[in-house]
Amino acid sequence: MRFTFSLKNLSLGLAMVSLSAGAAFAQSLTGVNARLVRPLDSQTAAQGQPVTAKLDGSVKTADGVKLPKGTELIGKIAEVKASKNGSPASVSLVFTTAQLKDGKQIPVKATLLAAYPADQDIQAQYSDATMNTVADNVNGDHTVDQEPGALPGIALTASVKDPNSGTFTKTTGNFKLTAGTYLQLGVGPAAAGSSTSAAE
């Protein structure tokens, strides 16, 4: 399933998962779509809390590793700042492991580059004529600055070179991403010696 969105006059990003860790990425990443498995609430989130996204389709990385549809990307909340009295709120995520249906785990480094709402009424605002497909290849210098709009009131920033997967931010008050929130992702091989535990 290739599920992507676009909104006119908005800065959209891609979301991608890099199966590499560290600051240097010499190879391109391969695009894929996923959905958030459980809700994410900036008010109740805690550092180290598990986060999972499930692939909507299969993807084969540049080095030949195949992640079939239904593979779970397992990670955690790397940092959280809840809103107090209307102050800004932010949540940073890091995905570290791809878990196949048979239980096999593959180390990953994830970079979130776009997110879209799961609500069907909001989805209806998107037009097939303006939909962007997830990128097949994304270079290691790619950065994301998704302005509020694709996700109402919520911005997303990320960089392939960043050890975290990306940061969601709302300038006034807390926010919640519902289960089923759409993510675009890209995958690549893991770097040797990278951290693979999402429960650390």
HELIX and SHEET records of a PDB file:
HELIX    1   1 GLN A  120  GLN A  123  1                                   4    
HELIX    2   2 ASP A  128  THR A  130  5                                   3    
SHEET    1   A 2 MET A  16  SER A  18  0                                        
SHEET    2   A 2 LYS A 109  THR A 111 -1                                        
SHEET    1   B 7 GLN A 105  PRO A 107  0                                        
SHEET    2   B 7 ALA A  89  GLN A  99 -1                                        
SHEET    3   B 7 GLU A  72  LYS A  81 -1                                        
SHEET    4   B 7 PRO A  50  LEU A  55 -1                                        
SHEET    5   B 7 THR A  30  LEU A  36 -1                                        
SHEET    6   B 7 TYR A 182  VAL A 187 -1                                        
SHEET    7   B 7 ALA A 115  TYR A 116 -1                                        
SHEET    1   C 2 LEU A  40  ASP A  41  0                                        
SHEET    2   C 2 LYS A 176  LEU A 177 -1                                        
SHEET    1   D 2 VAL A  59  LYS A  60  0                                        
SHEET    2   D 2 LYS A  66  LEU A  67 -1                                        
SHEET    1   E 5 GLN A 105  PRO A 107  0                                        
SHEET    2   E 5 ALA A  89  GLN A  99 -1                                        
SHEET    3   E 5 GLY A 166  LYS A 170 -1                                        
SHEET    4   E 5 ILE A 154  SER A 159 -1                                        
SHEET    5   E 5 THR A 143  LEU A 151 -1                                        
END                                                                             
